[in-house]
């Protein structure tokens, strides 16, 4: 009975992977991280609007993206 949720999560994962490929060899800067989040937001907003998700949070900052 939760197949539709699993399909939604697989769809979101696939879209994130496709979008993330565009940012792979860029410099890890706050501007790049914000561009990445801004690119993902419409996809997740559509999932919320469609009723698939109730809420989401995208964390892309210094805590999980450290510079070398």
PyMOL commands that set and color helices and strands:
alter all, ss='L'
color gray80, all
select helices_A, chain A and resi 3-21+30-49
alter helices_A, ss='H'
color red, helices_A
deselect
rebuild
show_as cartoon
